């Protein structure tokens, strides 16, 4: 009698399937192709590669990590126009990299993944797509990241507002905001880039702030043509420049993970100096001053956010939005604000990792159910017991407050490559993380996190409902990269 899991002819099978075509997915696919693994498939729900940089097309979108560090070490770009590249340029870099490394032919666009289940008898992952189609693979990698699901607050009367409203990550370019009264809800990383742009075009701008943020200057500047030419002619010069940026940012980790007084001394001085220089009104300065330790929430970067809020046609609203009526926003103090459009700069569901996909491992164990019981945890953010041949890029506890996520991603990619190679070399069908390894690692993460500035007592997207952080790495990237790249693979059980 044939196995109930016997693979029907219509089900395609691959050695590796990657979910997501952002930095993680493109980087892993490129490296797999480099080592000769071409039987791979990249599934992307959007109409283009690029991940968050394809989705986030709002006005003023840019990176807050220097361009030469926010790019692959194996695909350097000597032609960055600015120290901090804008969204369109980062997206173009990703598209060009995917094309140059041969990744594009392996990408299926407009293909959303609903979930995946481990077929024990076949030692394969079966991936279910939103279309109902299924595909199978030996190794499954999620590269959806932590910032892929826009978070839009639910407000009474929202469906009655009657004017355009959208999240910054779902920007509606068809809505003309020039000369209009626009409300921005939220003051996070996207909002502080968006607000100065809207302040230049809107007739009136309302900025709804729940909690003020620490904002420091962004040392941005154009690269001179001769600088770009030198980087192109002498790649070693660009590598030295990249390493210089890396160590400059890595040293900032001292303030986040060891000596919080360094952040208070350096970061706070920058914040206070820029606030005084750009905002003359003492009441507005008071409203824009946080009451929590710097670094507890994400430290933001902008050169013109405070100046935009100081403009006469811009109003900072500190009262909570209570309900919406036709063309009107009502706040908790009873004030009514007429608007022509609403933009939500309210961030992402960062702690709902992998959602809404359902990943079921050995015995049908649901990964989300496991995390709900024990807390979201994965060894090096990559692997979980009971889920063989499954890896996550930018998984639990791999976000950073001080350096480039590309440094972490490249270390994770190297770890996955080592695992794939080991599977092939051993002739094994599956490799699975040992349970005690994760328990020790998870306990270490919680213990170390308690001594970082992220645990200083404020509420942020770094924390889950229980006050723990499934997002941030509580140390230096150096320590993470050494463990991911060179740590023993004896933590896995091969079968």
C-alpha positions in Angstrom: 0.0 0.0 0.0 1.4 3.4 -0.9 2.3 5.9 1.8 -0.5 8.4 2.6 2.2 11.1 2.0 3.4 9.7 -1.3 4.3 12.6 -3.5 1.8 13.1 -6.3 3.1 14.1 -9.7 1.6 17.5 -9.5 3.5 18.5 -6.3 6.8 20.1 -7.2 9.8 19.4 -4.9 12.9 21.6 -4.3 16.0 21.2 -2.2 15.4 24.6 -0.6 12.4 26.9 -0.4 12.8 30.5 1.0 9.8 32.5 2.1 10.4 36.2 1.3 12.5 38.1 -1.2 13.9 40.9 0.9 17.5 41.2 2.1 17.4 37.9 3.8 15.8 35.9 1.0 17.9 37.4 -1.8 21.1 37.1 0.3 20.5 33.4 1.1 19.5 32.5 -2.4 22.5 34.3 -3.9 24.9 32.4 -1.5 23.2 29.1 -2.2 23.7 29.6 -5.9 27.4 30.6 -5.3 28.0 27.1 -3.7 26.2 25.3 -6.5 22.8 24.7 -5.0 20.4 25.8 -7.7 17.3 23.7 -6.9 15.8 26.4 -4.9 12.6 28.5 -4.9 11.9 31.9 -3.4 8.3 32.7 -2.7 7.3 36.4 -2.4 3.8 37.6 -1.7 4.4 41.1 -3.3 4.7 42.0 -7.0 8.4 42.8 -6.7 11.5 41.7 -4.8 12.7 44.0 -2.1 10.8 43.2 1.1 10.2 46.2 3.3 11.9 48.4 0.8 9.4 47.5 -1.9 6.5 48.0 0.6 7.7 51.2 2.3 7.3 53.9 -0.5 6.2 56.7 1.8 7.5 60.2 1.4 11.0 60.6 2.9 11.6 56.9 3.4 15.3 56.2 3.9 17.6 54.0 6.0 19.1 55.0 9.3 22.2 52.8 8.9 25.0 54.0 6.5 24.5 52.6 3.0 27.9 50.9 2.8 27.1 48.9 5.9 23.4 48.4 4.9 24.4 46.2 2.0 25.8 42.8 1.4 29.6 42.3 1.9 29.6 40.0 -1.1 27.8 42.5 -3.3 29.4 45.9 -2.5 27.9 49.0 -4.2 30.5 51.8 -4.8 27.8 54.0 -6.3 25.7 54.9 -3.3 24.7 58.5 -3.8 24.4 59.4 -0.1 25.8 58.2 3.3 22.2 57.2 4.2 20.4 56.0 1.1 16.8 56.8 0.3 14.2 54.0 -0.2 14.3 54.0 -4.1 18.0 53.5 -4.1 18.0 50.7 -1.7 15.2 49.0 -3.6 17.2 49.4 -6.8 20.2 47.9 -5.1 18.2 44.8 -4.1 16.7 44.4 -7.6 20.1 44.8 -9.2 21.7 42.3 -6.8 18.9 39.7 -7.4 19.5 40.1 -11.1 23.3 40.1 -11.0 23.5 37.0 -8.7 21.0 35.0 -10.8 18.4 34.9 -8.1 15.5 36.4 -10.1 14.7 33.3 -12.2 14.2 31.4 -8.9 11.6 33.9 -7.5 7.8 33.5 -7.7 6.2 36.8 -7.2 2.6 37.4 -6.1 2.8 34.1 -4.2 1.7 34.2 -0.6 2.5 31.4 1.8 -0.3 30.3 4.2 1.7 27.7 6.1 3.9 24.6 6.0 3.9 21.2 7.7 6.6 18.6 8.2 6.0 15.3 6.5 7.8 12.9 8.9 7.7 9.8 6.6 9.2 11.7 3.6 11.4 14.1 5.7 10.0 16.9 3.6 8.3 20.2 4.2 5.0 20.8 2.4 4.3 24.4 1.9 0.7 25.6 1.2 0.2 28.7 -0.9 -2.8 31.1 -0.7 -3.8 29.8 -4.2 -4.3 26.3 -2.7 -1.2 24.9 -4.5 1.4 23.0 -2.5 5.1 22.6 -3.0 7.7 20.6 -1.1 11.3 20.9 -0.1 14.0 19.3 2.0 15.0 22.6 3.7 12.6 25.4 4.5 13.7 28.9 5.4 11.6 31.8 6.5 13.0 35.2 5.5 9.9 37.3 6.3 11.7 39.3 9.0 10.2 41.1 12.0 8.9 44.2 10.3 6.6 42.8 7.6 3.1 43.2 9.0 1.8 46.8 9.3 0.1 47.5 12.6 -3.0 49.7 12.2 -4.9 50.6 15.4 -8.6 50.0 15.7 -10.5 53.2 16.4 -14.2 53.5 16.9 -16.0 54.9 13.8 -13.0 54.2 11.6 -15.1 52.9 8.7 -17.2 56.1 8.9 -14.4 58.6 8.4 -15.0 59.0 4.7 -11.5 60.2 3.8 -8.4 58.4 2.6 -6.6 56.5 5.4 -3.6 54.2 5.0 -0.5 52.9 6.8 2.9 54.3 5.8 3.9 50.8 4.6 0.8 50.7 2.4 1.3 54.1 0.8 -1.4 55.3 -1.6 0.4 57.3 -4.2 -2.9 58.1 -5.9 -3.9 60.4 -3.0 -2.8 64.0 -3.5 -2.0 65.4 -0.1 -0.8 68.8 -1.3 -2.8 71.7 0.2 -4.8 69.3 2.4 -5.3 68.9 6.1 -3.5 65.6 7.0 -3.3 63.7 10.2 -0.3 61.5 11.0 -1.0 59.0 13.8 2.1 57.8 15.5 5.6 59.2 16.0 7.9 56.2 15.2 10.7 55.7 12.7 8.5 56.0 9.7 6.6 59.0 11.0 9.6 61.1 11.7 10.8 60.7 8.1 7.3 61.4 6.8 6.3 64.4 8.9 8.9 66.8 7.4 7.9 65.9 3.9 4.2 66.4 4.6 4.9 69.7 6.4 6.3 71.0 3.2 3.1 70.3 1.2 0.1 70.1 3.5 -2.1 73.1 4.3 -2.3 71.9 7.9 -0.6 68.9 9.6 -1.7 67.2 12.8 0.7 64.8 14.4 -0.8 62.5 17.0 1.8 61.6 19.6 1.3 58.9 22.2 4.9 58.9 23.6 7.7 61.3 22.6 10.8 59.7 21.1 14.5 60.4 21.4 15.6 61.8 18.0 19.3 62.5 17.2 20.9 64.1 14.1 21.5 61.9 11.1 25.0 62.7 9.7 23.9 62.4 6.1 25.7 63.8 3.1 26.1 63.2 -0.6 29.2 61.2 -1.8 31.3 63.3 -4.1 31.8 61.9 -7.6 35.5 61.4 -7.0 34.7 59.4 -3.8 32.4 57.0 -5.7 35.0 56.7 -8.5 37.7 55.7 -6.0 35.4 53.1 -4.4 34.7 51.7 -7.8 38.4 51.6 -8.8 39.8 50.3 -5.5 37.3 47.9 -3.9 39.7 47.5 -1.0 39.1 51.1 -0.1 35.4 50.6 0.2 36.0 47.5 2.4 38.1 49.6 4.8 35.4 52.3 4.8 32.7 49.7 5.6 34.8 48.2 8.4 35.3 51.6 9.9 31.6 52.2 10.0 31.0 48.8 11.4 33.3 49.3 14.4 32.0 52.8 15.0 28.5 51.4 15.3 29.6 48.3 17.2 31.1 50.4 19.9 27.6 52.0 20.4 26.6 48.6 21.7 28.4 49.4 25.0 25.7 51.9 25.8 22.8 49.6 24.9 24.1 46.4 26.6 26.7 47.3 29.2 27.0 51.0 30.2 23.8 52.9 29.8 25.4 56.1 31.1 27.2 56.3 27.8 23.9 56.7 26.0 22.7 59.2 28.5 25.9 61.2 28.1 26.3 61.1 24.3 22.8 60.5 22.9 20.9 62.7 25.2 23.3 65.6 24.6 22.7 65.3 20.9 18.9 65.1 21.4 18.7 68.1 23.7 21.0 70.2 21.6 19.0 69.7 18.4 15.7 70.2 20.3 16.8 73.5 21.7 18.1 74.6 18.3 15.0 73.8 16.3 12.1 74.4 18.8 11.8 77.8 20.4 8.5 77.1 22.2 9.3 75.8 25.7 5.9 74.0 25.9 6.5 72.2 22.7 10.0 71.3 23.8 8.5 69.8 27.0 6.0 67.8 25.0 8.7 66.4 22.8 11.0 65.3 25.7 10.8 61.6 26.7 10.5 60.5 30.3 12.2 57.2 29.9 15.9 56.1 29.6 17.3 56.7 26.1 17.7 53.5 24.2 14.7 51.8 26.0 12.7 52.5 22.9 14.3 52.8 19.4 16.5 55.9 19.1 15.4 57.7 15.9 17.4 59.8 13.5 16.3 63.0 11.7 17.7 66.4 10.9 14.4 68.2 10.4 11.7 66.5 12.4 11.7 69.0 15.3 11.9 71.9 12.9 8.8 70.6 11.0 6.8 70.4 14.3 7.8 74.0 15.1 6.1 75.3 11.9 2.9 77.4 12.5 0.7 75.1 10.4 1.8 71.9 12.2 0.2 70.9 15.5 1.3 68.2 17.9 -1.7 66.5 19.4 -1.0 64.6 22.7 -4.5 63.5 23.4 -5.4 60.0 22.4 -7.7 59.4 19.4 -11.1 58.3 20.8 -13.3 58.0 17.8 -13.8 59.0 14.2 -16.7 60.6 12.5 -17.2 61.8 8.9 -14.1 63.9 8.0 -13.4 64.4 11.7 -11.1 63.0 14.4 -12.3 63.2 18.1 -9.7 63.1 20.9 -10.2 62.1 24.5 -10.4 65.7 25.7 -13.5 66.3 23.4 -11.6 68.2 20.7 -12.7 67.8 17.1 -10.2 67.9 14.2 -11.4 68.1 10.6 -9.1 66.2 8.2 -8.8 65.3 4.5 -6.6 62.2 5.0 -5.0 60.1 7.8 -1.7 58.3 7.6 -0.8 55.7 10.2 2.8 55.7 11.2 2.1 53.0 13.8 4.8 50.5 13.1 4.6 46.7 12.7 3.5 43.6 14.6 7.2 42.9 15.4 6.5 40.4 18.2 4.0 38.3 16.2 6.8 36.4 14.5 6.0 34.5 11.3 2.2 35.4 11.6 -0.1 34.8 9.9 1.7 31.7 8.5 1.1 28.5 10.4 4.2 26.3 10.7 3.6 22.7 12.0 6.5 20.5 12.9 6.9 17.0 14.2 3.6 15.5 15.3 1.7 18.5 14.0 3.1 20.8 16.7 2.2 24.4 15.9 5.1 26.8 16.3 2.9 29.7 17.4 1.2 27.4 20.0 4.7 26.5 21.3 5.7 30.1 21.5 2.5 31.1 23.3 3.3 28.6 26.0 7.0 29.1 26.3 7.7 32.5 24.8 9.1 33.1 21.3 12.5 31.6 21.2 14.9 30.0 18.6 18.5 29.0 18.9 20.5 32.0 17.5 17.1 33.1 16.2 17.4 30.4 13.6 16.1 27.0 14.7 13.6 25.3 17.1 13.4 21.7 18.4 10.6 19.7 16.7 11.0 21.6 13.4 13.7 19.8 11.4 15.3 21.4 8.4 13.6 24.7 9.2 15.4 28.0 9.7 14.5 31.6 10.3 16.4 34.6 9.1 15.9 37.7 11.3 14.1 35.4 13.8 13.6 35.9 17.6 16.3 37.9 19.4 18.3 39.0 16.3 17.1 42.6 16.0 19.6 45.3 16.9 19.6 48.7 18.5 23.1 49.7 17.6 24.3 48.2 14.3 23.3 47.0 10.9 20.9 44.0 10.6 22.8 43.0 7.5 25.7 42.0 9.7 23.4 39.6 11.6 21.7 38.4 8.4 25.0 37.4 6.7 26.0 35.4 9.8 22.6 33.7 9.8 23.0 32.9 6.1 26.4 31.4 6.7 24.9 29.2 9.5 22.2 27.9 7.1 24.8 27.2 4.4 26.8 25.2 7.0 23.7 23.2 7.9 22.7 22.5 4.3 26.3 21.4 3.6 26.3 19.1 6.7 23.0 17.5 5.7 24.5 16.7 2.3 27.8 15.5 3.7 26.3 13.2 6.3 23.7 11.8 3.8 21.1 12.7 6.4 17.4 13.3 5.7 16.9 15.7 8.6 18.6 17.7 11.2 16.8 19.0 14.4 17.9 21.2 17.2 18.2 19.5 20.6 15.7 20.7 23.2 18.2 21.3 26.0 20.2 23.6 23.7 17.3 25.9 23.2 16.3 25.9 26.9 19.8 27.0 27.9 20.0 29.6 25.1 16.5 31.0 25.9 17.4 31.3 29.6 20.6 33.1 28.7 18.8 35.5 26.5 16.3 36.5 29.2 19.1 36.8 31.8 21.2 39.0 29.5 18.3 41.1 28.3 17.5 42.1 31.9 20.8 43.9 32.1 20.3 45.9 28.9 18.8 49.4 28.4 15.9 47.7 26.5 14.7 46.5 29.8 14.7 49.9 31.5 11.0 49.9 32.1 9.3 51.6 29.1 6.8 50.0 26.8 8.1 49.5 23.3 7.7 47.2 20.3 10.8 45.4 21.5 8.6 43.7 24.2 5.8 41.1 24.2 2.7 41.2 26.4 4.7 39.5 29.2 7.4 42.2 29.2 10.0 39.9 27.6 11.9 40.7 24.4 11.6 38.2 21.6 13.1 40.8 19.3 16.5 42.1 20.3 20.0 40.6 20.6 21.3 41.6 24.1 24.9 41.8 23.1 27.4 42.6 20.4 27.2 41.5 16.8 30.7 40.1 17.1 29.6 37.5 19.6 26.6 36.6 17.6 28.6 36.2 14.3 31.2 34.0 16.0 28.5 31.6 17.3 26.5 31.5 14.1 29.5 31.1 11.8 31.8 28.9 13.9 29.7 27.3 16.7 29.5 23.6 16.8 26.7 21.9 14.8 26.6 19.3 17.5 23.6 21.2 18.8 21.7 19.4 16.1 20.6 15.8 15.9 20.9 14.2 12.5 18.7 11.4 11.2 
